Amino acid sequence: MTHPLLDLAPLTAAHFAAIERRVAALLSTEQDVVIMQGEALLPLEGCIRGGARPGSAALNVVTGPYGQTFGNWLRDCGAAVFDLTVPFHTAVSAEQIGQALDEHPEIDFVSLVHAEAATGNTNPVAEIGEVVRAHGALFMLDAVASVAAEPLLPDAWGVDLCVIGAQKAMSGPAGVSAVSVSTRAWERIAANPAAPRRSYLSLLDWKERWIDGGRKALLHAPAQLEMLALEACLERIEAEGLAAVEARHLAAASATRAGAVALGGDLEPYVHAARDAAPVATTLRTPAGVDASEIVAKALVADPSLPLIAGGGALAKEMIRVNHYGVDATRGVVQSSLAALGAALSESGVRGVDTEAARKAVAETWPG
């Protein structure tokens, strides 16, 4: 018995290369693009282990949990690591990056997360890229949560290693990811004797055996389902238009923020300034004494499909996250999420909750 999702022919090298070209077009990049068969942590670790080594120095910007992970990997590679940690309710500035680089001129590698879905902030990469480029350091960017949700221009911004994943704003699978690699980055990795080689983490293997070979022979059999799903979400973005997809995410973020403020009940945006808020997720701080995890659990009773989640780790008691990305970046989802939160807050005894005011605020912020 045949099944369209199980009885798939192997993906050809030509088909794989064609999907890579579509990813490059999405990023408006002339750099080499490598699609990797795993969640985005795979190329992120590959980039760090390829670019960092004993004797190197790295500036690791921490605006959320992934920055903490990158610092651990960098130290494991033997690099001297200087963490620049900013409060999770804000964004890092180019001025802060520049000051850190001035204080440590030996820094030759900078790691940064563009948008932090876990904390709801986003960082001004264009301005930061100028500072990093002037310093001469290699610049690695985690753009998993920002791609297709807000402008992402690795070439124009001087990003040497730009990692994306399809599972958020692209509405694609989590099991496949990609990285664009600049000429400077290839040179840096090739000169690093500690860079992974003959390894699933190795970017060099893809360069030497795939790219330099004319993209004619794949390193291994790619996962057809993930690759076809990635191709499908690229087609969907192309059909809607990248600018329209980004505008939809920005509208969802603006409407969620406005609606949450109007909802009342002492619920407030976790990220203080709207300019620092990520378009993929709006994080909210619960009133004192109100457990965020309990509010989310109550909100999901009526509709478990709503994109609501409590913050991770120590933030679980005080942070609610509304994930308005991909197919959930719609006015209906935003309205339903805020209505469910309002009902849960009222049920928990929180006073001053006004779901009708929240509905009106969303409609006024996101008309149509």
Salt bridges, closest charged atoms under 4 A:
GLU20 OE1 - ARG215 NE 3.05
ASP32 OD1 - ARG215 NH2 3.92
GLU45 OE2 - ARG49 NE 2.67
ASP76 OD2 - ARG49 NH2 2.93
ASP83 OD2 - ARG75 NH2 2.47
GLU106 OE2 - HIS104 ND1 3.82
ASP108 OD1 - ARG188 NH2 3.11
GLU150 OE1 - HIS114 NE2 3.47
ASP160 OD2 - ARG184 NH2 2.83
ASP212 OD1 - LYS207 NZ 2.83
GLU231 OE2 - HIS15 NE2 3.00
GLU231 OE2 - ARG22 NH1 3.84
GLU235 OE2 - ARG22 NH1 3.64
GLU238 OE1 - ARG22 NH2 2.62
GLU240 OE2 - ARG248 NE 2.93
GLU268 OE2 - ARG285 NE 3.99
ASP276 OD1 - ARG275 NE 3.97
ASP291 OD2 - LYS317 NZ 3.09
GLU318 OE2 - ARG285 NH1 3.30
GLU356 OE2 - ARG359 NH2 2.67
